[in-house]
Amino acid sequence: MGWLPLLIQVYALIVVIDVGLAWLQPADRWPRRALHPLTEPPQALLRWALPPRFTGGLDLSPLVLLVGLGGLRIWWIQP
């Protein structure tokens, strides 16, 4: 199995925490200032591929990222 599934799970947890903190505080305050640079690059790529104007104004990039991470983790664990 190895360390990659654990790393994927920790990154998914960081994404969830960053999304939760986005509701509570701006990106320039700690701890969001530390987490946001870790989660923004893949989310920006997903926002480019799936802009909010096509999803009714909703930013679905965190959800798509979490589903992708879950799929990658399952694929990696399966023999």
ChimeraX commands (.cxc) that place a marker at each C-alpha (Angstrom):
marker #1 position 0.00,0.00,0.00 radius 0.5
marker #1 position 2.61,2.55,1.00 radius 0.5
marker #1 position 2.56,6.16,1.98 radius 0.5
marker #1 position 0.74,7.63,-1.06 radius 0.5
marker #1 position -2.82,6.82,0.11 radius 0.5
marker #1 position -2.06,8.46,3.45 radius 0.5
marker #1 position -0.66,11.52,1.67 radius 0.5
marker #1 position -3.79,11.72,-0.50 radius 0.5
marker #1 position -6.01,11.49,2.57 radius 0.5
marker #1 position -4.07,14.23,4.38 radius 0.5
marker #1 position -4.29,16.48,1.32 radius 0.5
marker #1 position -8.04,15.84,1.09 radius 0.5
marker #1 position -8.36,16.85,4.74 radius 0.5
marker #1 position -6.42,20.05,4.00 radius 0.5
marker #1 position -8.84,20.81,1.15 radius 0.5
marker #1 position -11.85,20.27,3.44 radius 0.5
marker #1 position -10.38,22.50,6.14 radius 0.5
marker #1 position -9.54,25.22,3.62 radius 0.5
marker #1 position -13.07,25.16,2.18 radius 0.5
marker #1 position -14.55,25.33,5.67 radius 0.5
marker #1 position -12.30,28.23,6.62 radius 0.5
marker #1 position -13.23,30.03,3.38 radius 0.5
marker #1 position -16.71,30.47,4.85 radius 0.5
marker #1 position -15.34,31.98,8.04 radius 0.5
marker #1 position -12.33,34.13,7.18 radius 0.5
marker #1 position -10.50,35.77,4.27 radius 0.5
marker #1 position -7.48,34.18,2.62 radius 0.5
marker #1 position -5.01,36.61,4.22 radius 0.5
marker #1 position -5.53,35.42,7.82 radius 0.5
marker #1 position -3.85,32.49,9.53 radius 0.5
marker #1 position -4.45,29.40,9.19 radius 0.5
marker #1 position -6.05,29.99,5.81 radius 0.5
marker #1 position -2.96,31.91,4.69 radius 0.5
marker #1 position -0.97,28.68,5.17 radius 0.5
marker #1 position -3.52,26.27,3.65 radius 0.5
marker #1 position -4.83,28.24,0.68 radius 0.5
marker #1 position -1.56,28.19,-1.35 radius 0.5
marker #1 position -1.57,24.39,-1.04 radius 0.5
marker #1 position -5.09,23.96,-2.36 radius 0.5
marker #1 position -5.43,26.82,-4.85 radius 0.5
marker #1 position -3.31,25.56,-7.81 radius 0.5
marker #1 position -5.35,22.39,-8.52 radius 0.5
marker #1 position -8.60,24.25,-7.82 radius 0.5
marker #1 position -7.63,27.05,-10.21 radius 0.5
marker #1 position -7.00,24.47,-12.93 radius 0.5
marker #1 position -10.40,22.90,-12.26 radius 0.5
marker #1 position -12.08,26.34,-12.29 radius 0.5
marker #1 position -10.51,26.94,-15.68 radius 0.5
marker #1 position -11.81,23.58,-16.98 radius 0.5
marker #1 position -15.24,23.94,-15.35 radius 0.5
marker #1 position -16.00,27.66,-14.94 radius 0.5
marker #1 position -18.72,28.69,-12.47 radius 0.5
marker #1 position -20.77,30.21,-15.28 radius 0.5
marker #1 position -21.41,26.66,-16.55 radius 0.5
marker #1 position -22.40,25.39,-13.09 radius 0.5
marker #1 position -24.97,28.01,-12.19 radius 0.5
marker #1 position -22.47,30.27,-10.44 radius 0.5
marker #1 position -21.28,27.60,-8.03 radius 0.5
marker #1 position -17.60,26.85,-7.58 radius 0.5
marker #1 position -17.51,23.07,-7.76 radius 0.5
marker #1 position -13.72,22.82,-7.93 radius 0.5
marker #1 position -13.28,21.63,-4.29 radius 0.5
marker #1 position -15.91,18.94,-4.79 radius 0.5
marker #1 position -14.38,17.75,-8.06 radius 0.5
marker #1 position -10.92,17.78,-6.45 radius 0.5
marker #1 position -12.12,15.69,-3.49 radius 0.5
marker #1 position -13.87,13.18,-5.75 radius 0.5
marker #1 position -10.73,12.93,-7.88 radius 0.5
marker #1 position -8.53,12.42,-4.81 radius 0.5
marker #1 position -10.89,9.74,-3.52 radius 0.5
marker #1 position -10.85,7.97,-6.87 radius 0.5
marker #1 position -7.06,8.15,-7.03 radius 0.5
marker #1 position -6.77,6.76,-3.51 radius 0.5
marker #1 position -9.14,3.87,-4.27 radius 0.5
marker #1 position -7.36,3.14,-7.55 radius 0.5
marker #1 position -3.97,3.11,-5.80 radius 0.5
marker #1 position -5.12,0.78,-2.99 radius 0.5
marker #1 position -6.82,-1.74,-5.27 radius 0.5
marker #1 position -4.50,-4.59,-6.26 radius 0.5
marker link #1:1,2 radius 0.2
marker link #1:2,3 radius 0.2
marker link #1:3,4 radius 0.2
marker link #1:4,5 radius 0.2
marker link #1:5,6 radius 0.2
marker link #1:6,7 radius 0.2
marker link #1:7,8 radius 0.2
marker link #1:8,9 radius 0.2
marker link #1:9,10 radius 0.2
marker link #1:10,11 radius 0.2
marker link #1:11,12 radius 0.2
marker link #1:12,13 radius 0.2
marker link #1:13,14 radius 0.2
marker link #1:14,15 radius 0.2
marker link #1:15,16 radius 0.2
marker link #1:16,17 radius 0.2
marker link #1:17,18 radius 0.2
marker link #1:18,19 radius 0.2
marker link #1:19,20 radius 0.2
marker link #1:20,21 radius 0.2
marker link #1:21,22 radius 0.2
marker link #1:22,23 radius 0.2
marker link #1:23,24 radius 0.2
marker link #1:24,25 radius 0.2
marker link #1:25,26 radius 0.2
marker link #1:26,27 radius 0.2
marker link #1:27,28 radius 0.2
marker link #1:28,29 radius 0.2
marker link #1:29,30 radius 0.2
marker link #1:30,31 radius 0.2
marker link #1:31,32 radius 0.2
marker link #1:32,33 radius 0.2
marker link #1:33,34 radius 0.2
marker link #1:34,35 radius 0.2
marker link #1:35,36 radius 0.2
marker link #1:36,37 radius 0.2
marker link #1:37,38 radius 0.2
marker link #1:38,39 radius 0.2
marker link #1:39,40 radius 0.2
marker link #1:40,41 radius 0.2
marker link #1:41,42 radius 0.2
marker link #1:42,43 radius 0.2
marker link #1:43,44 radius 0.2
marker link #1:44,45 radius 0.2
marker link #1:45,46 radius 0.2
marker link #1:46,47 radius 0.2
marker link #1:47,48 radius 0.2
marker link #1:48,49 radius 0.2
marker link #1:49,50 radius 0.2
marker link #1:50,51 radius 0.2
marker link #1:51,52 radius 0.2
marker link #1:52,53 radius 0.2
marker link #1:53,54 radius 0.2
marker link #1:54,55 radius 0.2
marker link #1:55,56 radius 0.2
marker link #1:56,57 radius 0.2
marker link #1:57,58 radius 0.2
marker link #1:58,59 radius 0.2
marker link #1:59,60 radius 0.2
marker link #1:60,61 radius 0.2
marker link #1:61,62 radius 0.2
marker link #1:62,63 radius 0.2
marker link #1:63,64 radius 0.2
marker link #1:64,65 radius 0.2
marker link #1:65,66 radius 0.2
marker link #1:66,67 radius 0.2
marker link #1:67,68 radius 0.2
marker link #1:68,69 radius 0.2
marker link #1:69,70 radius 0.2
marker link #1:70,71 radius 0.2
marker link #1:71,72 radius 0.2
marker link #1:72,73 radius 0.2
marker link #1:73,74 radius 0.2
marker link #1:74,75 radius 0.2
marker link #1:75,76 radius 0.2
marker link #1:76,77 radius 0.2
marker link #1:77,78 radius 0.2
marker link #1:78,79 radius 0.2
view
